Amino acid sequence: MAEGTIKKLTDKGFGFIKTTTDKDIFFHSTALQGVEFDDLQEG
C-alpha cells in the first residue's frame, strides 16, 4: 500500500499521493481502506 502526502484531490473521486521518492501515485476512492474519501485533505 502506498504512503505519502496527498498532493491533489478532485471532485471526481480520485487524487494523487506524493511519495518519499517524489513520484506521484494516482488513487481512486474505491481503493481506499479504513478512511472515507470525504475525510481526506490535501497536504
PDB file of N, CA, C and O in Angstrom:
ATOM      1  N   MET A   1       0.837  -1.168   0.000  1.00  0.00           N
ATOM      2  CA  MET A   1       0.000   0.000   0.000  1.00  0.00           C
ATOM      3  C   MET A   1       0.891   1.242   0.000  1.00  0.00           C
ATOM      4  O   MET A   1       1.881   1.314   0.728  1.00  0.00           O
ATOM      5  N   ALA A   2       0.522   2.205  -0.822  1.00  0.00           N
ATOM      6  CA  ALA A   2       1.305   3.441  -0.934  1.00  0.00           C
ATOM      7  C   ALA A   2       1.060   4.352   0.258  1.00  0.00           C
ATOM      8  O   ALA A   2      -0.047   4.425   0.792  1.00  0.00           O
ATOM      9  N   GLU A   3       2.112   5.039   0.657  1.00  0.00           N
ATOM     10  CA  GLU A   3       2.008   6.027   1.722  1.00  0.00           C
ATOM     11  C   GLU A   3       2.714   7.292   1.286  1.00  0.00           C
ATOM     12  O   GLU A   3       3.695   7.246   0.543  1.00  0.00           O
ATOM     13  N   GLY A   4       2.209   8.421   1.750  1.00  0.00           N
ATOM     14  CA  GLY A   4       2.808   9.697   1.407  1.00  0.00           C
ATOM     15  C   GLY A   4       1.867  10.824   1.766  1.00  0.00           C
ATOM     16  O   GLY A   4       0.988  10.666   2.613  1.00  0.00           O
ATOM     17  N   THR A   5       2.050  11.956   1.125  1.00  0.00           N
ATOM     18  CA  THR A   5       1.250  13.148   1.356  1.00  0.00           C
ATOM     19  C   THR A   5       0.304  13.340   0.184  1.00  0.00           C
ATOM     20  O   THR A   5       0.705  13.219  -0.973  1.00  0.00           O
ATOM     21  N   ILE A   6      -0.958  13.641   0.488  1.00  0.00           N
ATOM     22  CA  ILE A   6      -1.920  13.875  -0.580  1.00  0.00           C
ATOM     23  C   ILE A   6      -1.577  15.188  -1.254  1.00  0.00           C
ATOM     24  O   ILE A   6      -1.580  16.249  -0.628  1.00  0.00           O
ATOM     25  N   LYS A   7      -1.282  15.099  -2.536  1.00  0.00           N
ATOM     26  CA  LYS A   7      -0.870  16.259  -3.310  1.00  0.00           C
ATOM     27  C   LYS A   7      -2.077  16.958  -3.937  1.00  0.00           C
ATOM     28  O   LYS A   7      -2.150  18.187  -3.953  1.00  0.00           O
ATOM     29  N   LYS A   8      -3.021  16.169  -4.452  1.00  0.00           N
ATOM     30  CA  LYS A   8      -4.187  16.745  -5.127  1.00  0.00           C
ATOM     31  C   LYS A   8      -5.373  15.813  -5.000  1.00  0.00           C
ATOM     32  O   LYS A   8      -5.241  14.597  -5.141  1.00  0.00           O
ATOM     33  N   LEU A   9      -6.554  16.400  -4.728  1.00  0.00           N
ATOM     34  CA  LEU A   9      -7.816  15.678  -4.718  1.00  0.00           C
ATOM     35  C   LEU A   9      -8.748  16.316  -5.736  1.00  0.00           C
ATOM     36  O   LEU A   9      -8.703  17.528  -5.948  1.00  0.00           O
ATOM     37  N   THR A  10      -9.582  15.517  -6.358  1.00  0.00           N
ATOM     38  CA  THR A  10     -10.546  16.054  -7.311  1.00  0.00           C
ATOM     39  C   THR A  10     -11.956  15.758  -6.827  1.00  0.00           C
ATOM     40  O   THR A  10     -12.155  14.931  -5.937  1.00  0.00           O
ATOM     41  N   ASP A  11     -12.920  16.427  -7.409  1.00  0.00           N
ATOM     42  CA  ASP A  11     -14.307  16.178  -7.045  1.00  0.00           C
ATOM     43  C   ASP A  11     -14.875  14.949  -7.751  1.00  0.00           C
ATOM     44  O   ASP A  11     -16.049  14.622  -7.577  1.00  0.00           O
ATOM     45  N   LYS A  12     -14.059  14.274  -8.538  1.00  0.00           N
ATOM     46  CA  LYS A  12     -14.490  13.076  -9.255  1.00  0.00           C
ATOM     47  C   LYS A  12     -14.094  11.797  -8.528  1.00  0.00           C
ATOM     48  O   LYS A  12     -14.302  10.706  -9.059  1.00  0.00           O
ATOM     49  N   GLY A  13     -13.526  11.905  -7.321  1.00  0.00           N
ATOM     50  CA  GLY A  13     -13.229  10.723  -6.522  1.00  0.00           C
ATOM     51  C   GLY A  13     -11.851  10.144  -6.698  1.00  0.00           C
ATOM     52  O   GLY A  13     -11.628   8.977  -6.373  1.00  0.00           O
ATOM     53  N   PHE A  14     -10.910  10.932  -7.209  1.00  0.00           N
ATOM     54  CA  PHE A  14      -9.543  10.435  -7.291  1.00  0.00           C
ATOM     55  C   PHE A  14      -8.567  11.534  -6.900  1.00  0.00           C
ATOM     56  O   PHE A  14      -8.944  12.692  -6.722  1.00  0.00           O
ATOM     57  N   GLY A  15      -7.302  11.142  -6.771  1.00  0.00           N
ATOM     58  CA  GLY A  15      -6.278  12.103  -6.387  1.00  0.00           C
ATOM     59  C   GLY A  15      -4.895  11.546  -6.637  1.00  0.00           C
ATOM     60  O   GLY A  15      -4.719  10.501  -7.264  1.00  0.00           O
ATOM     61  N   PHE A  16      -3.921  12.277  -6.126  1.00  0.00           N
ATOM     62  CA  PHE A  16      -2.522  11.897  -6.298  1.00  0.00           C
ATOM     63  C   PHE A  16      -1.802  11.998  -4.962  1.00  0.00           C
ATOM     64  O   PHE A  16      -2.018  12.938  -4.197  1.00  0.00           O
ATOM     65  N   ILE A  17      -0.950  11.027  -4.693  1.00  0.00           N
ATOM     66  CA  ILE A  17      -0.150  10.983  -3.472  1.00  0.00           C
ATOM     67  C   ILE A  17       1.303  11.212  -3.853  1.00  0.00           C
ATOM     68  O   ILE A  17       1.815  10.567  -4.768  1.00  0.00           O
ATOM     69  N   LYS A  18       1.975  12.130  -3.156  1.00  0.00           N
ATOM     70  CA  LYS A  18       3.407  12.346  -3.355  1.00  0.00           C
ATOM     71  C   LYS A  18       4.148  11.454  -2.363  1.00  0.00           C
ATOM     72  O   LYS A  18       3.943  11.557  -1.153  1.00  0.00           O
ATOM     73  N   THR A  19       5.000  10.587  -2.875  1.00  0.00           N
ATOM     74  CA  THR A  19       5.731   9.657  -2.023  1.00  0.00           C
ATOM     75  C   THR A  19       7.092  10.234  -1.635  1.00  0.00           C
ATOM     76  O   THR A  19       7.476  11.309  -2.096  1.00  0.00           O
ATOM     77  N   THR A  20       7.797   9.523  -0.801  1.00  0.00           N
ATOM     78  CA  THR A  20       9.127   9.964  -0.375  1.00  0.00           C
ATOM     79  C   THR A  20      10.137   9.920  -1.509  1.00  0.00           C
ATOM     80  O   THR A  20      11.195  10.542  -1.423  1.00  0.00           O
ATOM     81  N   THR A  21       9.816   9.184  -2.576  1.00  0.00           N
ATOM     82  CA  THR A  21      10.704   9.122  -3.734  1.00  0.00           C
ATOM     83  C   THR A  21      10.343  10.197  -4.762  1.00  0.00           C
ATOM     84  O   THR A  21      10.871  10.192  -5.874  1.00  0.00           O
ATOM     85  N   ASP A  22       9.450  11.113  -4.397  1.00  0.00           N
ATOM     86  CA  ASP A  22       8.994  12.217  -5.248  1.00  0.00           C
ATOM     87  C   ASP A  22       8.252  11.754  -6.500  1.00  0.00           C
ATOM     88  O   ASP A  22       8.135  12.507  -7.467  1.00  0.00           O
ATOM     89  N   LYS A  23       7.757  10.530  -6.484  1.00  0.00           N
ATOM     90  CA  LYS A  23       6.905  10.054  -7.576  1.00  0.00           C
ATOM     91  C   LYS A  23       5.456  10.198  -7.127  1.00  0.00           C
ATOM     92  O   LYS A  23       5.113   9.855  -5.996  1.00  0.00           O
ATOM     93  N   ASP A  24       4.612  10.705  -8.017  1.00  0.00           N
ATOM     94  CA  ASP A  24       3.195  10.825  -7.712  1.00  0.00           C
ATOM     95  C   ASP A  24       2.487   9.524  -8.049  1.00  0.00           C
ATOM     96  O   ASP A  24       2.730   8.921  -9.094  1.00  0.00           O
ATOM     97  N   ILE A  25       1.603   9.097  -7.146  1.00  0.00           N
ATOM     98  CA  ILE A  25       0.838   7.881  -7.351  1.00  0.00           C
ATOM     99  C   ILE A  25      -0.634   8.258  -7.454  1.00  0.00           C
ATOM    100  O   ILE A  25      -1.165   8.959  -6.592  1.00  0.00           O
ATOM    101  N   PHE A  26      -1.286   7.792  -8.508  1.00  0.00           N
ATOM    102  CA  PHE A  26      -2.714   8.005  -8.720  1.00  0.00           C
ATOM    103  C   PHE A  26      -3.493   7.068  -7.809  1.00  0.00           C
ATOM    104  O   PHE A  26      -3.096   5.916  -7.634  1.00  0.00           O
ATOM    105  N   PHE A  27      -4.610   7.541  -7.216  1.00  0.00           N
ATOM    106  CA  PHE A  27      -5.500   6.649  -6.479  1.00  0.00           C
ATOM    107  C   PHE A  27      -6.949   7.032  -6.751  1.00  0.00           C
ATOM    108  O   PHE A  27      -7.261   8.181  -7.062  1.00  0.00           O
ATOM    109  N   HIS A  28      -7.816   6.047  -6.627  1.00  0.00           N
ATOM    110  CA  HIS A  28      -9.253   6.255  -6.779  1.00  0.00           C
ATOM    111  C   HIS A  28      -9.916   5.938  -5.440  1.00  0.00           C
ATOM    112  O   HIS A  28      -9.431   5.101  -4.680  1.00  0.00           O
ATOM    113  N   SER A  29     -11.013   6.606  -5.164  1.00  0.00           N
ATOM    114  CA  SER A  29     -11.688   6.455  -3.875  1.00  0.00           C
ATOM    115  C   SER A  29     -12.113   5.010  -3.596  1.00  0.00           C
ATOM    116  O   SER A  29     -12.240   4.630  -2.432  1.00  0.00           O
ATOM    117  N   THR A  30     -12.333   4.210  -4.619  1.00  0.00           N
ATOM    118  CA  THR A  30     -12.723   2.818  -4.404  1.00  0.00           C
ATOM    119  C   THR A  30     -11.576   1.979  -3.847  1.00  0.00           C
ATOM    120  O   THR A  30     -11.812   0.882  -3.340  1.00  0.00           O
ATOM    121  N   ALA A  31     -10.340   2.469  -3.928  1.00  0.00           N
ATOM    122  CA  ALA A  31      -9.185   1.720  -3.437  1.00  0.00           C
ATOM    123  C   ALA A  31      -8.852   2.056  -1.980  1.00  0.00           C
ATOM    124  O   ALA A  31      -7.973   1.425  -1.393  1.00  0.00           O
ATOM    125  N   LEU A  32      -9.527   3.021  -1.398  1.00  0.00           N
ATOM    126  CA  LEU A  32      -9.231   3.430  -0.027  1.00  0.00           C
ATOM    127  C   LEU A  32      -9.699   2.380   0.972  1.00  0.00           C
ATOM    128  O   LEU A  32     -10.745   1.757   0.795  1.00  0.00           O
ATOM    129  N   GLN A  33      -8.908   2.195   2.022  1.00  0.00           N
ATOM    130  CA  GLN A  33      -9.255   1.255   3.078  1.00  0.00           C
ATOM    131  C   GLN A  33      -9.132   1.961   4.418  1.00  0.00           C
ATOM    132  O   GLN A  33      -8.086   2.533   4.725  1.00  0.00           O
ATOM    133  N   GLY A  34     -10.188   1.924   5.215  1.00  0.00           N
ATOM    134  CA  GLY A  34     -10.145   2.480   6.554  1.00  0.00           C
ATOM    135  C   GLY A  34     -10.327   3.975   6.635  1.00  0.00           C
ATOM    136  O   GLY A  34     -10.147   4.554   7.706  1.00  0.00           O
ATOM    137  N   VAL A  35     -10.682   4.629   5.525  1.00  0.00           N
ATOM    138  CA  VAL A  35     -10.899   6.074   5.519  1.00  0.00           C
ATOM    139  C   VAL A  35     -11.896   6.407   4.413  1.00  0.00           C
ATOM    140  O   VAL A  35     -11.931   5.737   3.380  1.00  0.00           O
ATOM    141  N   GLU A  36     -12.692   7.426   4.628  1.00  0.00           N
ATOM    142  CA  GLU A  36     -13.637   7.889   3.613  1.00  0.00           C
ATOM    143  C   GLU A  36     -12.982   8.973   2.771  1.00  0.00           C
ATOM    144  O   GLU A  36     -12.207   9.777   3.290  1.00  0.00           O
ATOM    145  N   PHE A  37     -13.284   9.006   1.484  1.00  0.00           N
ATOM    146  CA  PHE A  37     -12.711   9.996   0.582  1.00  0.00           C
ATOM    147  C   PHE A  37     -13.015  11.416   1.062  1.00  0.00           C
ATOM    148  O   PHE A  37     -12.154  12.291   0.978  1.00  0.00           O
ATOM    149  N   ASP A  38     -14.228  11.651   1.563  1.00  0.00           N
ATOM    150  CA  ASP A  38     -14.628  12.990   2.009  1.00  0.00           C
ATOM    151  C   ASP A  38     -13.844  13.468   3.234  1.00  0.00           C
ATOM    152  O   ASP A  38     -13.824  14.665   3.522  1.00  0.00           O
ATOM    153  N   ASP A  39     -13.200  12.552   3.955  1.00  0.00           N
ATOM    154  CA  ASP A  39     -12.400  12.923   5.126  1.00  0.00           C
ATOM    155  C   ASP A  39     -10.969  13.337   4.779  1.00  0.00           C
ATOM    156  O   ASP A  39     -10.255  13.854   5.637  1.00  0.00           O
ATOM    157  N   LEU A  40     -10.546  13.118   3.545  1.00  0.00           N
ATOM    158  CA  LEU A  40      -9.179  13.434   3.131  1.00  0.00           C
ATOM    159  C   LEU A  40      -9.014  14.909   2.828  1.00  0.00           C
ATOM    160  O   LEU A  40      -9.956  15.586   2.416  1.00  0.00           O
ATOM    161  N   GLN A  41      -7.789  15.401   3.042  1.00  0.00           N
ATOM    162  CA  GLN A  41      -7.445  16.796   2.746  1.00  0.00           C
ATOM    163  C   GLN A  41      -6.085  16.819   2.057  1.00  0.00           C
ATOM    164  O   GLN A  41      -5.227  15.979   2.328  1.00  0.00           O
ATOM    165  N   GLU A  42      -5.898  17.780   1.172  1.00  0.00           N
ATOM    166  CA  GLU A  42      -4.594  17.950   0.541  1.00  0.00           C
ATOM    167  C   GLU A  42      -3.581  18.414   1.583  1.00  0.00           C
ATOM    168  O   GLU A  42      -3.891  19.188   2.489  1.00  0.00           O
ATOM    169  N   GLY A  43      -2.371  17.914   1.419  1.00  0.00           N
ATOM    170  CA  GLY A  43      -1.302  18.313   2.327  1.00  0.00           C
ATOM    171  C   GLY A  43      -1.199  17.404   3.489  1.00  0.00           C
ATOM    172  O   GLY A  43      -0.344  17.602   4.353  1.00  0.00           O
TER     173      GLY A  43
END
